[in-house]
């Protein structure tokens, strides 16, 4: 029943298996694994039940590994925080929306669609 597991080994689920296969794909893309090695390790990851079984698939590979949390670059972390420009944009958009609905009425509804599209694409950057 031990299957070579050490200490307290936790069971894993589909998200952990999928992450391991995605990381194996990164190693394959980097040229660290050959096609048959990648295929064999992905098959083992798909049937793994414990975290140690996934760890064994990465013993001879450098980071990233499944148990290491993904490293978020500082630039990506900074982008996730709303900047003051986005807050100003949201306030201006809300004021323009009120103006279009109150003053322009029917024309406001026509102008509302491009405004919403502009706000959407600007906010997603």
C-alpha positions in Angstrom: 0.0 0.0 0.0 3.0 2.3 0.5 4.0 2.5 -3.2 7.2 4.3 -2.3 5.4 7.3 -0.7 7.2 9.1 2.1 5.6 10.7 5.2 2.1 12.2 5.0 1.3 12.1 1.3 -1.8 14.0 0.2 -4.2 12.9 -2.5 -4.4 15.1 -5.6 -7.3 16.0 -7.9 -7.8 16.9 -11.5 -6.4 20.5 -11.2 -3.1 19.2 -9.8 -2.9 16.6 -12.6 -3.7 19.2 -15.3 -1.1 21.6 -13.9 1.6 18.9 -13.9 0.7 18.0 -17.5 0.9 21.7 -18.5 4.3 22.0 -16.8 5.5 18.9 -18.6 4.4 20.6 -21.8 6.6 23.6 -20.9 9.6 21.3 -20.4 8.8 19.6 -23.7 8.6 22.9 -25.5 12.0 23.9 -23.9 13.5 20.7 -25.3 14.2 19.0 -22.0 11.9 16.1 -22.8 11.7 13.9 -25.9 8.3 13.0 -27.4 8.1 9.5 -25.9 9.3 10.8 -22.5 6.7 13.6 -22.5 3.9 11.1 -23.5 4.9 8.6 -20.9 5.1 11.2 -18.1 1.7 12.7 -19.1 0.2 9.3 -18.9 1.7 8.8 -15.5 0.4 12.2 -14.4 -3.1 11.4 -15.6 -3.4 8.4 -13.3 -1.4 9.8 -10.4 -3.3 9.7 -7.0 -0.7 11.2 -4.7 1.5 14.3 -4.8 4.6 12.2 -4.5 3.7 10.5 -7.8 3.7 13.8 -9.5 6.9 14.9 -7.8 8.7 11.8 -9.1 7.9 12.9 -12.7 9.9 16.1 -12.2 12.9 14.7 -10.2 15.3 15.3 -13.1 13.8 18.6 -14.4 14.5 22.1 -13.2 11.7 24.5 -12.1 8.8 24.9 -12.7 7.5 22.0 -10.7 4.0 21.2 -9.6 4.5 21.8 -5.9 6.1 25.2 -6.4 3.6 28.0 -6.7 3.8 29.8 -10.0 6.0 32.8 -9.9 4.1 36.0 -10.8 6.4 38.6 -12.4 6.3 42.0 -10.7 5.0 43.6 -13.9 2.0 41.2 -13.9 1.3 41.8 -10.2 1.4 45.6 -10.8 -1.0 45.3 -13.7 -3.6 43.4 -11.6 -4.0 46.3 -9.2 -6.4 49.0 -10.6 -4.4 52.1 -11.4 -5.7 55.5 -10.7 -6.2 56.0 -14.5 -8.7 53.2 -14.5 -10.6 54.7 -11.6 -10.7 58.1 -13.3 -11.8 56.4 -16.5 -14.6 54.6 -14.7 -15.8 57.8 -13.1 -15.7 59.8 -16.3 -17.6 57.0 -18.1 -20.3 56.9 -15.5 -20.7 60.7 -15.7 -20.9 60.5 -19.5 -23.4 57.7 -19.3 -25.6 59.8 -17.0 -25.3 62.8 -19.4 -26.2 60.7 -22.4 -29.2 59.2 -20.8 -30.6 62.4 -19.2 -29.8 64.9 -22.0 -29.4 63.2 -25.3 -31.9 60.3 -24.6 -32.3 58.6 -28.0 -29.0 59.7 -29.4 -27.5 58.6 -26.0 -28.6 55.1 -26.6 -26.9 55.0 -30.0 -23.7 56.4 -28.6 -23.8 54.1 -25.6 -22.7 51.0 -27.5 -19.4 52.4 -28.7 -18.8 53.9 -25.3 -19.3 50.6 -23.6 -16.9 48.9 -26.1 -14.3 51.6 -25.6 -14.5 51.3 -21.8 -14.3 47.5 -22.0 -11.2 47.4 -24.1 -9.5 50.1 -22.2 -10.2 48.4 -18.8 -8.9 45.1 -20.0 -5.4 46.4 -20.8 
